[in-house]
Amino acid sequence: MKISGSHSLPVAQERLYQVLQDPGILARCMPGCDRLEKVGEDLYQMKMKMIIASISGLFDGTVRLAGQNPHTSFKLIVEGSGKIGFVKGEGLLSLSSNEQGTHVSYDGDVHVGGTIASVGQRLIDVTSKMLIKRFFTKLATEVSSAPELTRTPNSA
């Protein structure tokens, strides 16, 4: 399944790049994330609960950062599995400055298998869009609640 989209956030591009690689902030922003901890260079161990329709379960997996171009882009590689199946995904996040702060574009592919895949492509697509929207909404709240992260016209 292809996923793509974009969001604008009220934070400077360089700072948003750092925030998007902070496991503490990411864990708070990712829906269903119980744990995200650094276990190596650009490698994180995750545990999260996934709910799609009437199917739910815990996933253990990894998140890896690759192809980093500081402050402008990086690739996320996610793999997780649990009793209800597996999820594998890879996506490119690109950042650019705009009047509101930073514009984030994402483009990637996600593959699911096992029981979780039985809910159907359409429901998985709708759920993934909802989860991405929740992530960016929470991320916007995180950066707006930390004054040092926000970008204002009069900031030094």
Secondary structure, 3 states (H helix, E strand, C coil): CEEEEEEEECECHHHHHHHCCCHHHHHHHCCCEEEEEEEECCEEEEEEEEEECCEEEEEEEEEEEEEEECCCEEEEEEEEEECCEEEEEEEEEEEEEECCEEEEEEEEEEEEECHHHHHCHHHHHHHHHHHHHHHHHHHHHHHHHCCCCECCCCCC
